[in-house]
């Protein structure tokens, strides 16, 4: 999203963050080339783990067979000694190896230790190759722990078991197509089934919406209001009406969003009521979106607990729903995993922000914001790019 610009220091923080994002994207481009290699590595790792497991099982079965055979031979020798003239007189293998229970347990422990050592060595080799190919620590951890949502936040790594009771993301990475322009498209049976969207604010200045529509943009989210993350001042976007009127006239489906930095219920209700006032004269096609996100530096909303932040999000959504409008929540991976209780927000549609082609996020989202460096006819400079597979308009 485009952040408020009411404080110079905040703008500098944004620029630094964007520079970091550009650096991350360059790393991701390199990582894309290593994707096939990484898949092969993962496959090899799984094969190695299976081999280790099978090796352990074979050793265990062999040891059990030896022990069992030895005990049978021992019992047979005892029977022959007690009755030399009767019973079965087939020859006895005098060189049979017999293990005591203690010896057997020691052998099994030794085999397990050897198998674990080979497994550890294989894992270390895999990690070495992954790092050498340019993979980041977070990418390697996500590959190693596919049943967890792994996210870095505040200098720590969090491992959240994926909740399979929540609606799951059904997008398939192989169906994603990335054009030379950087635009993402989602395919099915070779045909594009995704819809092209953008989100805009006063940062884009005056927009030629007819050119935007001609460039294939089907839907747009327009910023209505924002709250300063340092001052806490609630401000109306100065380009809101021009963007709404231009988009609607050009046939682009519209929704709106609120960039929130509310820290209490009074501020949440102030934001909800102002956006409802702003959209009263327009027919919305898409939902009203609550943009909940962390900001770099000393953002006023950064210090809320996950429980407090979740409670405020729910209050905003409930207020918008009661007005008769549809509502949606905008978030990124860190927010979903660490900063809110995503399960408590299950009933609401999501707009997910991730500037990566990797589809590691497990939960369902209706809109995907995949870039903040998009280029669209009719807009000077960069613009956020979005796609949806199922239309989000009525």
URPECOR-V515961 format. One record per pair of residues at least 6 apart in sequence whose C-alpha atoms are under 6 Angstrom apart, sorted by the first residue. I is the first residue (numbers start at 1). GAP is how many residues later the second one is. If there is no record, write none. Layout:
i = <I,I>
gap = <GAP,GAP>
This chain:
i = <4,52,67,67,70,70,142,147,148,148,148,148,149,149,149,150,150,151,151,167,167,168,168,168,169,169,169,175,175,176,176,177,177,178,185,186,186,186,187,194,194,195,195,196,196,196,197,197,197,197,197,197,198,198,198,198,199,199,199,199,200,201,202,207,207,208,209,209,209,210,211,211,212,212,215,218,219,219,219,220,221,221,221,222,223,223,224,224,224,224,225,225,225,225,226,226,226,226,227,227,227,227,229,229,229,230,253,254,254,254,255,255,255,255,256,257,257,257,258,258,259,261,262,263,285,285,286,286,287,287,287,288,289,289,289,290,291,292,294,306,306,310,328,328,328,329,329,330,330,330,331,332,332,336,350,350,351,351,351,351,352,353,353,354,355,355,367,367,368,368,369,369,370,371,371,372,372,373,373,374,374,374,374,375>
gap = <224,63,31,32,27,28,8,15,11,12,13,14,10,11,13,8,9,6,7,196,197,194,195,196,193,194,195,11,12,9,10,7,8,6,9,6,7,8,6,194,195,192,193,21,22,191,20,21,22,23,189,190,22,186,187,188,21,22,23,185,22,22,37,171,172,170,37,38,41,40,166,167,165,166,162,34,33,34,35,34,33,34,35,34,33,34,13,16,33,34,10,11,12,33,8,9,32,33,6,7,33,34,32,70,71,69,32,30,31,32,29,31,32,33,32,31,32,33,32,33,32,40,6,38,108,109,106,107,39,40,41,39,38,39,40,39,39,39,8,33,34,30,20,21,22,21,22,20,21,22,21,20,21,6,15,16,14,15,16,17,16,15,16,16,15,16,20,21,18,19,16,17,16,13,14,11,12,9,10,8,9,10,11,7>
